[in-house]
Amino acid sequence: MELIISGVVIGITLILMVIMFFLGYREALIYKVDDPIKYESPVAGEIFDDEILKIYEKIEEELGKELDVEEKRVFYILIEEGYRGMTLYKKFMEEYHRLHQH
């Protein structure tokens, strides 16, 4: 008897999960929510706006390589400190040269 009750509870839970998924998906379609997976960006899903992504790509283009872990850490710290636009670019380049002076 307990096995039947637990099976029914699990079945109802799974059915409710599927219903909730489709309701959420429908709401996302109604409000045209952007899918973060579709962006082919190294920082997709982060708190970055288009301006920051352009600066990131400009830095990678100027350096001619992808940023390594330490350089990305510096970039994220500068964003958290509130730098944006060309100020972010200039400050990152200063930090980059300071990092690679050794």
Buried (B, 14 or more C-beta within 10 A) or exposed (E): EEEEEEEEEEEEEEEEEEEEEEEEEEEEEEEEEEEEEEEEEEBEEBEBEEEBBEBBEEBBEEEEEEBEEEBBEBBBEBBEEEBEEEEBBEBBEEBBEEEEEE
